[in-house]
Amino acid sequence: MSEQKNFPNNSNSSSQLNITPLTQPLCGVRALFKQIELLGRNSNDRPYAIVKKDNNKIYAAKLIEKKGFNGQTKRTLEVSKLINPKTESGESTFHPDPNSSSRIFKYDLRYHDGYKFLESTANKGGEMFLIPNYIGLDPNGDNGIGAAFVKQFTCFFLEIDDRGIEEQWKLINWFCNLTGLVPLLVVFSGGKSLHVYFGISGEFTDRARWQRIQRKLILIFKSDYQIQNPNREMRLAGVVRASKNRHQSIEYYSVARYTVDEFEERLDALGWFPHGLSYERWLKARRDWFTDNDSRSFAEKEESLKGIL
């Protein structure tokens, strides 16, 4: 892994960005609220997101603001359980949308103290995730959570897990100084990785373009290539990862957001994608870089990847 610490330096900027973790990471309810606030899209003017337990239990989490008797506003989290209705024979029901194989989900139980419920679920061993991109939900209708149901893209994101945490921060700073792009959010997974988010400003709904840019980001970071589907889940901040006995915490956040045009232009300015990134070229690059038991050096792999791109 030591060779991966030698990052190329194409930056012409004289000023250096220094993205460092918070002195005290955000944990607990503050972290969960902050993640939903930064990534969630408005539903009746309240940020919300979809939370998943063990990749099979689905919940809608919405931030609610209520005024108390003293006139002060209190923010709470309302969580609604989504269930898949069964057929008479006990089989799952699927959404009729021809572009999706998603099961149908309907609103069921509601937990008014949503954070307490999610915290308790995590403490009992539940692995807790969040879908960063916006999936429109109808409390009174049939909902799907497959990729075809993503209505709006809120961010680009990635997971770094091939090196230690200190080296992950070096990689983030290398990218920031190379491109001038600053993360919106960095979440510690509670295991061995950082989850990095770059915020999108404005309304963005182009699924094909989002996926192309997401794949470019993966190739630049050499990060987990599986994190390229629109409805991908990432770790939910603010709860414990019981299997590791560590908290999923917010390590950094900012107000940085970029238009999609600006974000892609800065990636393309690196000169890594002179021919764009078609699906076929992505597959070739992915196979070349992420080959198991590859004895090539980092430099040799870099040269091979450049030849493909």
LINFENBEL-V565908 format. One record per residue. RES is the residue in one letter. SS is DSSP state (h for helix, s for strand, l for the rest). PHI is phi as a letter, one per 20 degrees, with the letter a starting at -180 (NA if undefined). OMEGA is omega in degrees with one decimal (NA if undefined). Layout:
RES,SS,PHI,OMEGA + RES,SS,PHI,OMEGA
This chain:
M,l,NA,-172.4 + S,h,f,-179.2 + E,h,f,-177.2 + Q,h,f,178.8 + K,h,e,-178.0 + N,l,e,-176.3 + F,l,e,175.4 + P,l,f,-178.3 + N,l,c,179.4 + N,l,d,-175.2 + S,l,f,176.4 + N,l,d,-176.3 + S,l,f,178.7 + S,l,e,178.6 + S,l,e,-176.3 + Q,l,d,172.1 + L,l,f,178.7 + N,l,c,-179.3 + I,l,e,-176.2 + T,l,c,179.5 + P,l,f,176.1 + L,l,g,176.3 + T,l,g,174.9 + Q,l,c,179.1 + P,l,g,175.6 + L,s,f,177.6 + C,l,c,174.2 + G,h,m,-173.0 + V,h,f,-180.0 + R,h,f,-179.6 + A,h,f,-179.0 + L,h,f,178.3 + F,h,f,-177.5 + K,h,f,179.7 + Q,h,f,179.5 + I,h,f,179.0 + E,h,f,-177.8 + L,h,f,-173.4 + L,h,d,-175.5 + G,l,f,174.0 + R,s,d,-173.2 + N,s,f,169.7 + S,s,c,-171.2 + N,l,l,177.1 + D,l,m,176.5 + R,s,c,178.4 + P,s,g,176.7 + Y,s,b,-179.5 + A,s,b,177.3 + I,s,e,-179.9 + V,s,d,179.7 + K,s,c,174.1 + K,s,d,177.6 + D,l,l,176.5 + N,l,m,179.1 + N,l,c,174.7 + K,s,d,-171.2 + I,s,d,179.0 + Y,s,c,170.7 + A,s,d,-178.2 + A,s,d,-175.8 + K,s,c,174.4 + L,s,e,-178.1 + I,s,d,175.7 + E,s,d,-179.6 + K,s,c,177.0 + K,s,e,178.6 + G,l,e,-179.5 + F,l,f,-179.6 + N,l,e,178.0 + G,l,n,179.7 + Q,l,e,-180.0 + T,s,e,177.9 + K,s,d,-178.8 + R,s,d,178.3 + T,s,c,179.7 + L,s,d,176.0 + E,s,d,-178.4 + V,s,d,177.4 + S,s,d,177.4 + K,s,f,176.3 + L,s,d,-177.2 + I,s,c,176.8 + N,l,e,178.7 + P,l,f,-179.5 + K,s,d,173.8 + T,l,f,179.5 + E,l,g,179.8 + S,l,e,177.0 + G,l,n,-179.6 + E,l,e,179.3 + S,s,f,173.9 + T,l,e,-176.6 + F,s,d,-177.8 + H,l,f,-178.0 + P,l,f,-179.7 + D,l,g,-176.5 + P,l,f,-178.6 + N,l,e,-175.7 + S,l,b,173.3 + S,l,d,-176.9 + S,l,f,170.4 + R,s,f,175.7 + I,l,e,175.5 + F,s,c,176.5 + K,s,d,177.2 + Y,s,f,179.8 + D,s,c,-177.3 + L,s,f,177.3 + R,s,c,178.5 + Y,s,d,-175.9 + H,l,f,171.3 + D,l,e,-171.6 + G,h,f,-179.1 + Y,h,f,179.1 + K,h,g,179.2 + F,h,f,-179.0 + L,h,f,178.3 + E,h,f,179.5 + S,h,f,179.2 + T,h,f,178.8 + A,h,f,-179.1 + N,h,f,178.9 + K,l,e,176.1 + G,l,o,179.1 + G,l,f,175.2 + E,l,e,-168.8 + M,s,d,-177.1 + F,s,c,176.3 + L,s,c,174.7 + I,s,e,-175.3 + P,l,f,-177.8 + N,l,f,-170.4 + Y,s,e,173.3 + I,s,d,-178.6 + G,l,f,-179.9 + L,l,d,176.1 + D,l,d,-178.4 + P,l,g,-177.0 + N,l,d,-174.3 + G,l,c,177.2 + D,l,e,-176.2 + N,s,d,171.0 + G,l,c,178.3 + I,l,c,175.8 + G,l,f,-177.6 + A,h,g,-178.4 + A,h,f,-176.4 + F,h,e,174.4 + V,s,f,-175.5 + K,s,e,-175.7 + Q,s,b,-179.2 + F,l,d,-173.4 + T,l,e,-173.8 + C,s,a,164.9 + F,s,d,-174.2 + F,s,b,-178.1 + L,s,b,176.5 + E,s,c,175.8 + I,s,d,-177.4 + D,l,b,-176.0 + D,l,d,-178.9 + R,l,b,-179.6 + G,l,f,-176.5 + I,h,f,179.8 + E,h,f,178.5 + E,h,f,176.5 + Q,h,f,177.5 + W,h,f,176.8 + K,h,f,179.3 + L,h,f,177.4 + I,h,g,-179.3 + N,h,f,174.9 + W,h,g,-179.5 + F,h,f,-178.2 + C,h,f,-179.7 + N,h,f,177.9 + L,h,f,-171.8 + T,h,d,-172.6 + G,l,m,-179.6 + L,l,e,-175.6 + V,l,d,178.7 + P,l,f,169.5 + L,l,f,-171.3 + L,s,b,170.9 + V,s,c,-178.0 + V,s,d,172.4 + F,s,e,-172.0 + S,l,f,-173.5 + G,l,n,178.8 + G,l,c,-177.1 + K,l,c,-170.9 + S,l,c,170.7 + L,s,d,173.9 + H,s,d,-172.3 + V,s,d,-178.2 + Y,s,c,173.1 + F,s,d,-171.8 + G,s,f,176.1 + I,s,d,175.7 + S,l,e,179.2 + G,l,n,-179.7 + E,l,e,-179.9 + F,l,b,-173.1 + T,l,c,-176.1 + D,l,f,-174.6 + R,h,f,-177.0 + A,h,f,-179.4 + R,h,f,177.6 + W,h,g,-176.7 + Q,h,f,178.1 + R,h,f,179.9 + I,h,f,177.5 + Q,h,g,-179.9 + R,h,f,175.0 + K,h,f,179.9 + L,h,f,179.0 + I,h,f,-178.3 + L,h,f,178.3 + I,h,f,-179.6 + F,h,e,-172.0 + K,l,l,-174.9 + S,l,e,-175.4 + D,l,g,-174.7 + Y,l,f,179.6 + Q,l,f,-176.6 + I,l,e,-178.0 + Q,l,b,175.2 + N,l,e,-172.8 + P,l,g,-177.8 + N,l,d,179.9 + R,l,f,176.0 + E,s,e,175.9 + M,s,c,-176.1 + R,s,f,177.8 + L,l,e,179.0 + A,l,f,172.6 + G,l,n,178.4 + V,s,c,-179.4 + V,s,e,170.0 + R,s,d,-168.6 + A,l,g,-177.8 + S,l,f,178.8 + K,l,d,-177.2 + N,l,l,179.8 + R,s,c,-178.3 + H,s,e,168.6 + Q,s,e,-167.2 + S,s,c,173.4 + I,s,e,-177.1 + E,s,e,-178.0 + Y,s,a,170.3 + Y,s,b,-178.8 + S,l,b,175.4 + V,l,d,-173.9 + A,l,f,172.6 + R,s,b,-175.2 + Y,s,c,170.6 + T,l,f,-179.4 + V,h,f,178.3 + D,h,f,-178.9 + E,h,f,-177.5 + F,h,f,-178.2 + E,h,f,178.6 + E,h,f,-179.8 + R,h,f,175.1 + L,h,f,-177.2 + D,h,f,179.2 + A,l,f,177.7 + L,l,f,179.3 + G,l,n,-177.7 + W,l,e,-174.2 + F,l,c,-176.1 + P,l,f,-179.7 + H,l,d,-174.2 + G,l,m,178.2 + L,l,b,175.7 + S,l,f,178.1 + Y,h,f,-179.3 + E,h,f,179.3 + R,h,f,175.7 + W,h,g,-179.7 + L,h,f,179.7 + K,h,f,-179.7 + A,h,f,-179.6 + R,h,f,-179.7 + R,h,f,-177.5 + D,h,f,-174.3 + W,h,e,-170.9 + F,l,e,178.0 + T,l,f,178.2 + D,l,f,176.3 + N,l,l,-179.9 + D,l,e,-176.9 + S,l,e,179.8 + R,l,f,175.8 + S,l,f,178.4 + F,h,g,-178.9 + A,h,f,179.2 + E,h,f,177.7 + K,h,f,177.8 + E,h,g,-178.6 + E,h,f,179.0 + S,h,f,-179.7 + L,h,f,178.6 + K,h,f,178.4 + G,h,f,179.1 + I,h,f,-175.7 + L,l,f,NA
